[in-house]
Amino acid sequence: MLRLITLTSFLFLSSFAYSQVAVRGGLNYSNVSVDGDDVDFGAESKIGYHLGLQGDFVLAGLRLRPALLYHVKGGKGESSGATGNTNLHYLEVPVNLALKVGGNALGVIVEAGPYFGYLLNTSSGFIDNLDERLNKSDWGVNFGAAIELQGLGVGVNYSNSLSNIAKDQQISGAFKTTNGNLTLFGYLKF
């Protein structure tokens, strides 16, 4: 998975000469859903952030909007009577196809596509050895919309894991563990 992210990042960076690049950042409202025995986790979401670069180039009337983003995701939860926050630090590469309605001065953009993530680090207030319990790779789908005014944009995006981020039977007998993430973001093209 790290090789795929590295290759996609290289292709993304090499495409800068043929596209516009934006600095992007914003807030995350994320949770981790765990389905399993004696687990109540993901009932509450937590606030994090994301930062990175986003590309934007036109392909036959559509736009390809890949990005390279650092995300802090996670959730608040309870397990065996202990409660706390869990922070999951990801390097993510969403690759969205987008449609822009309107002109260059003002437009509305809708986008959707897959994302690929690599877990860099974790911290938790109640789960020991969390790094060893989670898979390094995460992938899923995301969709969103943005309003753009002369290279300055604001938007909202939702992503959801399709992969199981927990290693088999590592978190209290969980059989499916996924990330969910709602982002509010802004970007500036240069």
C-alpha positions, -999 to +999 in steps of 0.1 A: +000+000+000+029+024+008+043+017-027+009+026-043+007+058-023+043+067-032+037+060-069+004+080-069+021+108-050+049+109-076+024+110-105+005+137-086+036+158-081+048+153-117+015+165-130+019+199-114+034+213-146+002+206-164-024+216-138-032+241-110-021+233-075-038+244-043-029+244-007-057+228+012-066+225+049-095+222+072-113+205+101-122+168+103-152+154+122-144+117+124-152+085+141-141+049+141-169+023+140-161-011+156-185-040+153-178-068+177-184-084+211-183-061+242-173-031+222-189+004+223-166+025+202-174+051+176-205+064+194-190+098+196-170+116+169-140+138+175-125+169+158-092+167+140-076+185+110-061+179+076-034+197+056-019+192+022-018+198-016-045+193-041-042+192-079-068+203-104-067+196-142-092+193-169-098+160-188-124+161-216-148+184-197-143+167-164-117+175-138-092+152-120-086+164-085-059+143-068-046+153-034-018+145-009-032+151+026-021+145+062-052+137+083-058+133+120-088+111+124-101+089+152-129+089+177-141+090+213-151+057+228-154+033+256-141-002+260-142-024+292-152+007+313-123+029+301-131+060+279-109+083+259-098+097+225-081+077+198-060+097+172-051+081+139-026+099+118-029+091+080-012+101+048-040+100+023-043+102-015-079+109-027-083+107-065-116+124-074-133+130-107-151+163-105-176+184-125-175+222-123-206+241-131-201+278-137-172+298-150-137+305-139-147+334-117-174+315-097-183+279-099-197+249-080-177+217-080-191+182-072-166+154-069-163+117-060-137+089-061-116+065-041-090+073-015-060+054-003-044+060+031-013+049+050-014+049+089+016+069+101+010+069+139-016+064+166-023+075+201-051+064+224-063+071+259-075+035+265-062+010+239-027-003+245-004-011+216-028+004+191-001+006+163+002-032+164-035-038+163-042-018+131-035-024+095-013+003+079-035+006+048-069+021+046-090+026+014-125+037+007-147+062-011-153+099-007-176+125-022-180+162-018-188+196-031-171+230-031-177+266-041-148+283-059-143+320-064-113+329-085-090+302-072-103+304-036-125+275-026-145+262+004-162+228+006-173+198+024-163+161+019-173+128+034-151+096+032-158+061+045-135+031+047-144+000+027-114-018+043-111-033+078-085-011+095-081-035+124-061-067+121-082-098+126-095-102+161-071-075+176-095-051+192-118-068+218-130-094+193-140-068+166-147-082+132-151-049+113-134-016+121-138+014+097-131+051+095-157+077+088-147+113+082-165+145+074-143+174+064-149+211+061-120+226+041-107+256+023-081+259-005-061+285-024-048+278-059-015+291-071 
